[in-house]
Each structure stands twice: as C-alpha cells, then as structure tokens.
Amino acid sequence: MHKKIVVTFILNTLVFFSLFAQKDSSYVKEGFTFGLLPAISFDSDLGFQYGGLTNLYWYGDGSNYPDYNHSLYVEYSEYTAGSTLMRLYYDSPALFKGIRTTADVTYFRDLAMDFYGFNGNDAVYNKNWEDSDSPDYLSRVFYRHHREMFRIMTNFKGKIIHDSPQWQWMAGLVYFDFNIGSVDLERLNKNKDDDDKLPEIDGIYDKYLDWNILDEKEAEGGRHAYLKIGLSYDTRDREANPSEGMWTELFIAHMPSFMSSQSGNYTRLNLFHRQYFSINKNLIAAYRIGYQHKLGGTIPFYLLPHMATSVLTSATSQGLGGSKTLRGINRNRLVGNGSLLTNVELRWKMWRTKLFKQDFYLGTNYFVDMGMITQDYKIDKSMVPDEEYHLYFNDTNDKPHFSYGLGLKAALNENFVLSADYGIAASEQDGNSGIYISLNYLF
C-alpha cells in the first residue's frame, strides 16, 4: 500500500507539472494561475476514491508576489462505498480593504470516522481487535462510527494599529451540523463476498452508548454555532513556507446555548504559536505549539477534537492524531477538554529550478510530533461491566504521545505545494504509521 501511495504522489506531481508547461511566467506572477490534481486513493472499507481538486490564484499586477490577492480552493471526491467530500475555501487579503477574509463551506460524509474513547492513555487501544489476521480479531471498524458533517466557517482579520501590521484582531462565526450514528455495516458490506464482510458486532461507539458514557441524544449529533474573537501577531516573511518570523494566534471561542440544538454552552481558549528560523537559503527549522483549554460549560463529544483557527489547510481542523496534527498516530486518538500539541520540522529545499518557465523547487522535511491531553473529559464509567473494564480503561493520567517521520514537497511559484508525509507512531497504543498526500505544509 505504501508503494502504491508513493506512485500516486509521483503521478500527481507529473500532472501538476504538465498543466503549466505552456504558460508564460509573467502571466503566472501577474495574473491568474491554477493547479489541478486528481483525487485518487483506495481504502478496503470505503472503496476507490475518485474526483479532483484545484487551487486558483489571482496575483493582480504581481506587486505582492509570491503572496496572492485571491485564492479559491475547490475539491470534490467520492468513494465507491458512499463517502463524499465537497469543499470550497476562499482566501483573500484584498476583498475588503485592510481586512483578510476567509470563508469555507464543507460537506464530509465519513462512513468510518475514528473513535477511540477519551483522555488519551486512559482509553485502551487494542490493535488486534481490528486486525483480520489476529486470533483476537473483532472488526476492522471496531474503533469507528458514522459521521456526516456540514460546516460554514468565516474568518476576518485586520490591523489594530496602522503602523504595526504584525498585530491584528480576529473574529469569525462557525456553524456545524453533525449527523452521527453507528457504522453502516450494510453499506460497507455491499457487494462483498461473505468472507470479506464485516461482522455484525457492536463497536466501541455502541458500547459507550450501552454504558451511558455517551448521552443518547448527543450521540446522534446536532447543530451548533460559535463565535470567536482573538488576537494575532505575525512577522512571517511570506505565508507559504516562511523562512523566518513567527505567527501567534489567541482565540476565545464561545457557543451560547441559543446557538446549540443541545441547549448547552461552552467557552474554550485556543492558542497556536508557530516560529521559523532560516539556517541558510535552503534550510529552515520550524515548530508549532497548540494549546486548548475549556474555560466553562459542556462541549459535545464530537466537537472536542475541533480546533478553532483562522486558516484551514485541509477539509477538517481536528485532532489530536492524523495528517494535520500527529502524523503516524491514529486519527482522533487523543480527545479531551484540553490538549497540548507540538510539531518540530527541519525543511530542506534541495533542488530549485525554472521548470516550464515557472519557479519550482523540490524539498523534503523531517519531523517529530507530540501531543497529550491536559484537561480530561469527564465520563461516568459506573455502568461498565467489571469483566470488561480493564479491556477499555487504564485509569491513568495522560502522558506525551510521540511520532516521527519525513516528507517530500513539490512547489510551484511558492504557493502551490504538493505534499507527502510519512509518520510513525512511537507507541503501539497510538497506532502504527501513516502516509498523507495533500496540499501545503502542515503549518
């Protein structure tokens, strides 16, 4: 499977290059350009993914190059078993004078959303239960549930003081509509031979419902909207793969009860700090620290992984675990009221050239990721049978979870970056490894 993914990355890179073969460099830098890629992959439970994505840029007169005036990212893909992703993401520093505007509309139906429980190490992960070659095998989707998510997100940023552009205010509104339930085994088993069908057993999501750890009404999802306001300090020399500077954001996110179908409310603090160091022209060191802490109220369990941010580099902003937070660790492995995230990278632009009359570089990155739960999500385990308790809970405080790995980057005109990262989990309790092909650097 890893070889297949590497081949897919190479083929996508060739398509990526060929689209610009006949364009003039001045046209790209002073007007409109785009990148177009197929979305192709395979998953044994979801089937083949097919579709495409594109990122369109408008540079205007080129005076701000390599920064753009407008960017529109469009993606549509489906899986043959029924999962669907549709996304529009708009980003512009020029739509309103002096205000950075971003807007995102996303629909994502995930037939097998990862769910491992709460509070990191307290939730036991048994890899043998989803390994069909193990004598302890239960189901490949034991740690999964069905999730449909519709999201509308807006963000606005502007200068606080005209002579100090690095200081900015931030505000936004985010709306979610979640539909959640047990894994749809009938859909996943459709057109499969009897030997390949998933067994009809309860997964951990169903067990949590039976034990009243998950509230029956909340477990079905709901509609929520929250307001966010914050401050940003940004001294980066450029937005796409900065070589120096820092970027810090502090958010307060508040969901009032009247904006929630669950009649609850919560307030959460979100802090992200990123810093970049230029070792030489082609070698950059970078790190990111993310911190979340619940200040009050009750957060629905399916919003616990969500991270408030002013910039989305993928269809979702969640973790800890997976392609955008802890590479190599299972998606959403760490879930709680509060968390700490750290990513450290060494980025090397190992080859630069003019390719098809465009600025191009090929790079690599080496990374270490760390995350942990710092504030537990309170759950009631009193209804868990004694004979099963130790199979699902450790009753321990969380400790740091590590992963490490390397990646490959192909970039055109600094902004369009095709990325492939390979991460390895340091502990079997967090998974094995993962390969992630997407656009842009992680941070």
TAMOHU-V300367 format. One record per helix or strand of 3 or more residues. SS is the DSSP state (hx for helix, st for strand). FROM is the first residue (numbers start at 1). LEN is the number of residues. If there is no record, write none. Layout:
BEGIN
ss: (SS SS)
from: (FROM FROM)
len: (LEN LEN)
END
This chain:
BEGIN
ss: (hx hx st st st st st st hx hx st st hx hx hx hx st st hx st st hx st st hx st st hx st)
from: (2 25 32 41 47 70 84 99 120 127 144 164 185 194 204 218 221 245 257 266 283 301 338 358 386 401 416 428 433)
len: (17 6 7 3 12 10 13 16 3 4 18 18 4 3 7 3 14 11 3 15 15 3 18 18 7 12 10 3 7)
END
